[in-house]
Each structure stands twice: as C-alpha cells, then as structure tokens.
Amino acid sequence: MARMLLVMTVLPALALAEGPVTAPKLRLVNARPVSASARETVTGQLGPSRLLPLGFEVGGRLATSRVTKGEVVKSGQPLGNLDTEIINAQVAQAEAGLEAAQAGATLALDVAARNEKLKAEGSVSDLQYRQTDTQAKAAKAQVAQAQAGLAQAKAGQRRHFLSAPFSATVVDAPDNTGGMVGPGMPVYILMQLDPLVLKATIPEKLRQHVTAGLQVRVEAVGSGAATDEATVKVVLPSADPQTRRVPLEISVPNADGRFVANTLARVMIPLGDARDAFIVPSTALATRGGDHAGVLRRVNVTVMERGNTTVTVSAAAPLSQVVDYPTPGLQDGTKAR
C-alpha cells in the first residue's frame, strides 16, 4: 500500500543561509530498522481442532456422571454410565445358557464317539450312528449360538458406559443423574482446544504465496493474545462460491490456553521474502502528497504491516527520523526545531 512520510534530513550550509525560513516546532520520532516482508492481514474464527457430541448407543437411566464442565480428560477416561441392573441380568442369563449348551454338547459328542466305535464293530446300525452324529452337530451349533448371545449381551453391557475417545475439554455434561436418556442423545460434548484451528479466506491472487506448512502470526481480536508459531494446515483448492475467496485452515498452538475457541482472530500472512524496512508510528503517515526540499522532505513508502500504534514500511532509501502527525501546512524549505 503506497503512502508518504515526512522525513528529517540535514541541509547543506548554503541552503540554510538562503533567506528566512520558518521553523515550526515538530514532533520527531526515530524510525527503527527491521527485516520484514509484506503481509496480508485477514480475520477468521478460532475453533476447536475436534468437536464431538457423545451419547450412549442404548437408552436407559443415567446412573453416574464422572466428569464436570470445564474438566480436561484423557483418552479412555470414563465419562459416565447408565444403570446396568437389567443388562447385568441379561449377561448372567446368557452365561448360564452357554454353560447348559456346552454341557449338552459334551454329552452328545461323547455318545456320537461311542456309537462310531460300535458301528465299526457292527454293534450299532448305520441309522443309529447318523442320528447320534446329527445330535452332536446340533449340540455344537447350540453352543455357538449361546456364545453369540453372550457376546451380544456383553456388547450391550459395554454400551452402558462412555469414555473419552481422545484427550479433550468437557464443555457440556449433565448437572444431575437419574434422568432417562435415549439412544444417541448427546450427553457430553468434548472439544480439543490444543491446537485450535483458525478458518479464514484470502484473495485468489495471494494463493501462490500461501502453502501448507507456512508459519504465520495469529492475534486474538478481543484479548490481544498472539503467537508466531501458527502454521497453515491446508489451503483448499476450491474458492468459496459466495465470496470467490480461497479458504484456508491454520493450526494454532494453545497449550497454555491463551486463545479462546469460537472467537475472532487476525492472521498475518507473509508475502514473499523479508527485506529491509522501518517501523514508525502509524500517525506519521501523510494523507496528502507534495514534495518538500530542505530539512524536511516527503518520501514514498509501502506499508508492509499495520500494528496497533505502529506501521512497518519499506522505502527506497534508509529512514532516520520521521515527523509524527504531519500537517498539510508544512511548506517547502521548512526546517524543524
């Protein structure tokens, strides 16, 4: 962005001697040299890297809740469970059915084995042998069926318990137990808040400067929290159909909790390599053109980055001091005191 600065220079002795020159009292500030690149600033929303509403796959009465809102949980940590009185009885019944099936199968297999020997000796007819063999196979099938029934009952028993699938923060949890919950009804909401994901859009012309892995600076709009460790996660190859801007997602580290999810943040995207630049007060930028010779002169600058009270600019020549709050009334040949 092209603007102008009024800078302080040293006049030759002859130039100072040429006639009276008005010397208004001006506020001069030093320009601080830095190495910086042009940047594009865009605003987006910080969101959790993972968001998961959790509910029970089966319905029942909520018996226990083991976590509270705001609590940080680890992967696999128990969250809560339904009342298990009925399902425990079903598991016990399935276990008893399996034991009975296994006992029956043991007896049937023993009879079939004896009849096979007797058939070889000619003491048992072929029909009797086939009957006992069929009964043994049916008994084995009943065992398999009982095993499946027990597995199903135990699976239903496990579905009465919820645990965290990943490390996260509990942002919603029931305040009381004892209420009925339906299958799939969200009971807990988990958010992974480290890292956060900043979603923003950029103009299509800047897409060539932004690639996955690019390190950028992110500042929270409300709190002023900032980090230089944010990294571009993905640049989508499809523009938003409404704005024609290219969406991107940025991973923002948040181990210390300095950022708050679902708030606005600014991201400063570097464009090109770093070059020599100067930091000056934002109030030193002139809004009108004009050339001034002598101790004061105007120079063209390019605004590379804007801060709260300062701007980073690049100029064709080094800057030493600039005039803060320049006015249009400064005339050619004006010197500062």
Wavefront OBJ file of the C-alpha trace (Angstrom):
o trace
v 0.000 0.000 0.000
v 1.731 3.229 -1.176
v 1.743 6.192 1.266
v 4.122 9.049 2.098
v 6.285 10.014 5.080
v 7.750 13.383 6.016
v 11.363 12.654 6.944
v 14.128 14.720 8.560
v 17.288 15.411 6.516
v 20.352 17.620 7.058
v 20.555 20.812 4.957
v 23.824 21.984 3.442
v 25.130 25.226 4.938
v 24.364 27.239 1.792
v 20.801 26.083 1.750
v 20.296 27.159 5.350
v 21.636 30.601 4.612
v 19.183 31.362 1.835
v 16.654 33.744 3.362
v 14.474 33.426 6.439
v 12.859 30.073 6.985
v 10.023 29.419 9.383
v 10.920 26.791 11.970
v 7.785 25.255 13.468
v 8.146 23.006 16.443
v 7.572 19.456 15.211
v 7.493 16.082 16.937
v 10.289 13.936 15.509
v 10.486 10.199 16.144
v 13.159 7.684 15.236
v 12.496 5.116 12.540
v 13.539 1.637 13.740
v 15.115 -0.518 11.037
v 13.881 -4.130 10.795
v 13.811 -7.007 8.351
v 10.250 -7.730 7.288
v 8.139 -8.948 4.408
v 4.891 -7.571 3.048
v 1.914 -9.121 4.827
v -1.754 -9.674 4.216
v -3.990 -9.489 7.278
v -7.255 -11.432 7.299
v -9.736 -12.229 10.039
v -11.238 -15.627 10.815
v -12.753 -17.669 13.617
v -10.824 -19.844 16.023
v -12.435 -23.229 16.533
v -11.556 -26.481 18.287
v -9.480 -28.953 16.304
v -12.006 -31.635 17.346
v -15.616 -31.279 18.432
v -17.614 -34.372 19.399
v -21.081 -34.689 20.975
v -21.163 -38.030 22.806
v -24.204 -40.132 23.709
v -24.987 -43.721 24.659
v -25.851 -46.160 21.872
v -28.608 -47.580 24.071
v -31.263 -45.909 26.159
v -31.563 -46.058 29.917
v -31.313 -44.173 33.194
v -28.138 -42.144 33.783
v -26.675 -43.646 36.936
v -23.264 -41.955 37.218
v -21.519 -38.934 35.700
v -17.799 -38.873 36.428
v -16.790 -35.522 34.873
v -17.885 -31.884 35.114
v -17.998 -28.975 32.686
v -14.583 -27.480 32.005
v -12.700 -30.578 33.100
v -9.794 -31.788 30.943
v -9.980 -35.528 30.285
v -7.528 -38.002 28.795
v -8.174 -40.537 26.070
v -10.025 -43.550 27.513
v -11.065 -41.777 30.728
v -14.589 -42.797 31.914
v -17.264 -40.124 31.493
v -20.416 -41.768 32.864
v -22.645 -44.835 32.739
v -26.276 -45.916 32.614
v -27.958 -48.162 35.175
v -26.809 -51.742 34.458
v -29.218 -53.803 36.568
v -31.208 -55.186 33.626
v -28.269 -55.683 31.276
v -26.275 -57.443 34.013
v -29.153 -59.903 34.424
v -29.202 -60.479 30.674
v -25.467 -61.200 30.692
v -25.899 -63.677 33.574
v -28.717 -65.391 31.696
v -26.594 -65.648 28.546
v -23.686 -67.094 30.551
v -25.984 -69.730 32.052
v -27.357 -70.588 28.615
v -23.832 -71.046 27.304
v -22.920 -73.393 30.161
v -26.040 -75.500 29.513
v -25.295 -75.656 25.787
v -21.698 -76.683 26.450
v -22.843 -79.451 28.849
v -25.331 -80.771 26.303
v -22.726 -80.675 23.572
v -20.238 -82.613 25.710
v -22.790 -85.383 26.271
v -23.856 -85.529 22.612
v -20.277 -85.676 21.387
v -19.489 -88.473 23.830
v -22.460 -90.555 22.599
v -21.520 -89.935 18.991
v -17.922 -91.034 19.648
v -19.059 -94.285 21.314
v -21.515 -95.092 18.520
v -18.784 -94.555 15.955
v -16.709 -97.300 17.628
v -19.712 -99.590 17.945
v -20.605 -99.060 14.293
v -17.096 -100.129 13.332
v -17.647 -103.354 15.362
v -21.094 -103.867 13.801
v -22.970 -103.447 17.109
v -24.802 -100.235 16.008
v -26.714 -99.712 12.805
v -25.793 -97.023 10.353
v -29.082 -95.209 11.077
v -28.376 -95.057 14.813
v -24.899 -93.704 14.152
v -26.173 -90.950 11.834
v -28.774 -89.922 14.425
v -26.234 -89.545 17.230
v -23.812 -87.765 14.909
v -26.519 -85.304 13.881
v -27.411 -84.681 17.521
v -23.738 -83.938 18.285
v -23.550 -81.416 15.419
v -26.776 -79.749 16.606
v -25.365 -79.524 20.140
v -22.219 -77.815 18.781
v -24.405 -75.329 16.879
v -26.314 -74.569 20.087
v -23.010 -73.777 21.796
v -22.074 -71.361 19.016
v -25.499 -69.730 19.267
v -25.155 -69.375 23.040
v -21.686 -67.848 22.594
v -23.110 -65.310 20.154
v -25.917 -64.467 22.582
v -23.413 -63.911 25.386
v -21.220 -61.724 23.167
v -24.258 -59.631 22.224
v -25.268 -59.237 25.865
v -21.758 -58.168 26.871
v -21.641 -55.702 23.972
v -24.877 -54.179 25.224
v -23.371 -54.058 28.705
v -20.335 -52.128 27.414
v -22.630 -49.651 25.666
v -23.923 -48.602 29.060
v -20.541 -46.930 29.671
v -18.983 -43.886 27.945
v -15.289 -42.977 27.825
v -13.389 -40.168 26.102
v -12.154 -41.205 22.631
v -9.387 -38.550 22.736
v -7.879 -36.050 25.150
v -10.162 -33.021 25.310
v -12.020 -30.492 27.444
v -15.570 -31.246 28.574
v -17.676 -28.256 27.534
v -21.041 -29.809 28.388
v -22.027 -32.503 30.892
v -25.218 -33.364 32.782
v -25.758 -31.449 36.009
v -27.760 -34.269 37.602
v -28.053 -38.034 37.341
v -31.147 -40.227 37.462
v -32.796 -38.946 34.287
v -33.653 -41.070 31.273
v -31.581 -40.667 28.109
v -32.437 -42.020 24.688
v -30.176 -43.836 22.236
v -27.831 -41.380 20.508
v -28.922 -38.396 22.625
v -25.870 -36.124 23.257
v -24.971 -36.267 26.944
v -21.410 -34.892 26.814
v -19.697 -32.501 24.404
v -15.905 -32.702 24.049
v -13.613 -30.126 22.441
v -9.928 -30.499 21.730
v -8.595 -26.990 22.367
v -4.920 -27.605 21.671
v -4.325 -26.899 18.926
v -7.117 -24.644 17.732
v -7.996 -24.273 14.053
v -8.376 -20.824 12.508
v -10.560 -20.765 9.403
v -10.186 -17.759 7.107
v -10.224 -16.827 3.427
v -7.731 -15.000 1.219
v -7.973 -13.390 -2.232
v -7.194 -15.740 -5.093
v -4.175 -13.632 -6.148
v -2.447 -14.441 -2.830
v -2.888 -18.203 -3.108
v 0.537 -18.617 -4.722
v 2.174 -17.197 -1.586
v 0.348 -19.479 0.876
v 1.228 -23.174 1.136
v 0.753 -25.862 3.772
v 3.440 -25.571 6.442
v 3.824 -21.770 6.152
v 4.400 -20.207 9.583
v 2.196 -17.182 10.328
v 1.341 -14.850 13.197
v -2.099 -15.018 14.809
v -3.577 -12.410 17.172
v -6.874 -12.680 19.057
v -9.114 -9.713 18.266
v -10.635 -9.470 21.744
v -7.868 -10.372 24.180
v -4.790 -9.447 22.156
v -3.216 -12.871 22.757
v -0.762 -13.699 19.988
v 1.580 -16.388 18.704
v 4.148 -16.601 15.929
v 4.035 -20.415 15.937
v 0.791 -20.863 13.982
v 1.092 -22.982 10.822
v -1.007 -23.175 7.688
v -2.637 -26.602 7.786
v -4.406 -26.734 4.432
v -5.245 -24.423 1.543
v -8.418 -25.614 -0.129
v -8.250 -25.826 -3.947
v -11.830 -24.564 -4.304
v -12.934 -20.954 -3.751
v -15.965 -20.032 -1.685
v -18.885 -19.703 -4.159
v -20.232 -16.618 -2.373
v -17.092 -14.526 -1.853
v -14.794 -16.050 -4.511
v -12.066 -16.175 -1.863
v -9.879 -19.195 -1.130
v -10.499 -20.884 2.259
v -7.574 -21.967 4.416
v -7.171 -23.592 7.815
v -4.407 -22.661 10.244
v -3.270 -24.738 13.218
v -2.830 -22.501 16.282
v -0.956 -23.969 19.297
v -2.836 -23.378 22.543
v -1.139 -25.463 25.239
v -1.296 -22.569 27.737
v -4.913 -21.717 26.915
v -4.163 -18.162 25.829
v -6.710 -18.372 22.998
v -10.450 -18.963 23.420
v -12.326 -21.176 20.991
v -15.110 -19.703 18.832
v -13.673 -16.175 18.934
v -12.290 -13.959 16.174
v -8.577 -13.686 15.400
v -6.365 -11.962 12.875
v -3.722 -13.796 10.890
v -0.767 -12.017 9.291
v 0.348 -13.870 6.166
v 3.859 -13.053 4.862
v 4.054 -12.403 1.138
v 7.492 -13.065 -0.315
v 10.958 -12.877 1.240
v 11.966 -10.499 4.028
v 13.612 -7.178 3.103
v 14.872 -4.021 4.814
v 12.075 -1.970 6.353
v 11.369 0.551 9.118
v 8.906 0.720 11.994
v 7.350 4.164 12.507
v 4.231 5.426 14.339
v 1.078 4.947 12.312
v 0.326 8.646 12.934
v 3.401 9.584 10.894
v 1.809 8.518 7.602
v 0.868 11.520 5.497
v -2.526 11.542 3.817
v -1.651 14.179 1.212
v 1.050 14.315 -1.375
v 3.572 17.040 -2.170
v 7.361 17.388 -2.207
v 9.357 19.266 0.405
v 13.009 20.233 -0.023
v 15.401 21.269 2.738
v 15.383 19.783 6.168
v 12.005 18.157 5.573
v 11.101 16.069 2.547
v 8.386 13.604 1.687
v 9.283 10.102 0.565
v 7.118 7.356 -0.883
v 6.801 4.254 1.290
v 4.956 0.968 1.078
v 3.029 -0.191 4.124
v 4.015 -3.802 4.789
v 2.273 -4.400 8.129
v -0.005 -2.476 10.472
v 0.107 -2.778 14.249
v -1.986 -1.118 16.935
v 0.171 2.026 17.105
v 2.905 1.444 14.519
v 3.339 0.515 10.881
v 6.165 -1.306 9.122
v 7.117 0.385 5.854
v 9.697 -0.040 3.123
v 11.372 2.893 1.380
v 13.828 3.409 -1.446
v 16.369 4.999 0.941
v 17.118 4.493 4.655
v 14.995 6.476 7.134
v 16.378 8.068 10.279
v 13.695 10.343 11.739
v 10.126 10.974 10.676
v 7.602 13.678 11.563
v 4.787 12.450 13.762
v 1.356 13.912 12.991
v 2.439 15.714 9.762
v 0.148 18.564 8.669
v -0.613 19.794 5.161
v 0.582 23.274 6.224
v 4.279 22.365 6.116
v 5.844 24.324 3.229
v 8.916 23.827 1.072
v 12.105 24.775 2.864
v 10.644 24.222 6.340
v 13.152 23.199 8.942
v 12.380 21.519 12.216
v 13.496 22.508 15.703
l 1 2 3 4 5 6 7 8 9 10 11 12 13 14 15 16 17 18 19 20 21 22 23 24 25 26 27 28 29 30 31 32 33 34 35 36 37 38 39 40 41 42 43 44 45 46 47 48 49 50 51 52 53 54 55 56 57 58 59 60 61 62 63 64 65 66 67 68 69 70 71 72 73 74 75 76 77 78 79 80 81 82 83 84 85 86 87 88 89 90 91 92 93 94 95 96 97 98 99 100 101 102 103 104 105 106 107 108 109 110 111 112 113 114 115 116 117 118 119 120 121 122 123 124 125 126 127 128 129 130 131 132 133 134 135 136 137 138 139 140 141 142 143 144 145 146 147 148 149 150 151 152 153 154 155 156 157 158 159 160 161 162 163 164 165 166 167 168 169 170 171 172 173 174 175 176 177 178 179 180 181 182 183 184 185 186 187 188 189 190 191 192 193 194 195 196 197 198 199 200 201 202 203 204 205 206 207 208 209 210 211 212 213 214 215 216 217 218 219 220 221 222 223 224 225 226 227 228 229 230 231 232 233 234 235 236 237 238 239 240 241 242 243 244 245 246 247 248 249 250 251 252 253 254 255 256 257 258 259 260 261 262 263 264 265 266 267 268 269 270 271 272 273 274 275 276 277 278 279 280 281 282 283 284 285 286 287 288 289 290 291 292 293 294 295 296 297 298 299 300 301 302 303 304 305 306 307 308 309 310 311 312 313 314 315 316 317 318 319 320 321 322 323 324 325 326 327 328 329 330 331 332 333 334 335 336 337
